[in-house]
Amino acid sequence: MEQSVHLNNGHVIDVDVNSCPFCGSQPEISHIGNSCSKTQKIELKCPCCRIKRTNAVISHSIEWCLNSSVEQWNMRAADKQVITP
């Protein structure tokens, strides 16, 4: 489902984020920090079961962190190729 994320730098980015893998609820996405902070974080958190994923950046842009965080949140075990010996 597409969701608009309001970053602390004034930008709004639309991302396609999957529902929670445990309960199916839509996650809340938060931007923690600002351009004056040493680090900035993106947090994806399920409001129902409270599972969360937090990624931080120092040298990359917050937009890169957001896209990376959503990509990791959207990854499911069924998406990975299992290699058997």
N, C-alpha and C positions, 0 to 999 in steps of 0.2 A: 504494500500500500504506500502510495506517495505521501510524504509528510514534509511540511515546510519547517526548516530549522532557522531560528533567529540567533545569529551569532552576536557576541558582545561588541564586535567591530561595526555593527550596523548592517552587515550583509544578511540576506535571506537566501538559503540554499534549499532546493527541493531534492529530497533523497527518497529512493524506493527502499523501504525497510520492511522486512518480514515481521510477522507477529512473534510473540514469545514462543520458544520451542517447547516450553513446559506447560503453559496454560492457555496459550493462544491469544493473549491480550496484546494490544498495541503498546510498544515501549515509548517511554518519555525520553527525549534527547535533550541534554543540557550541555552548555558551553561554560566551563569553569575557568576563570582567569581572564586576562585582557592583554593588550599589547605591552603593558608595563610590567606584567608578571614574568617571572623567570621561566615558568612553564605554563602551558595552557592544556586543558583537558577536555575531552569529549566523553560524556557518560551516557550510556543507554541503559535504562532501568525499567523493568516491568513493574507497573503500579500494583499488580495483584500478588504475584509470588515473590517480588522484591529481588529477583535475580538481576545482576547488573554487570556491565562490562565498561571499564574505564581505560582509555588510552591517553597518553600525554605526549606532548612534543616540546622540543626546545629549538631545534634548527629548522624544522619543516613548518609549513603554513598550517593554520587551524583548519583550512578547507581540506588540505591533504589528510589531516588527522580524522576529520569527519568522514570523508569517503572511505578511508581505511577501516575505521571503526564500524561503519555500516556494513562494509564488505565482510568483515569478520563476524559480525552479529548474524548476518544472513546465511553464513555457512552452516550446513547441516551435515551430520555424519553420512547421510545417504549421498551427499554430493562428492565425498572423497572416494578415490579409487583405492580399494583394498588390495594390497600386494601380498600374495601368499607364497611361501617358499616352495 
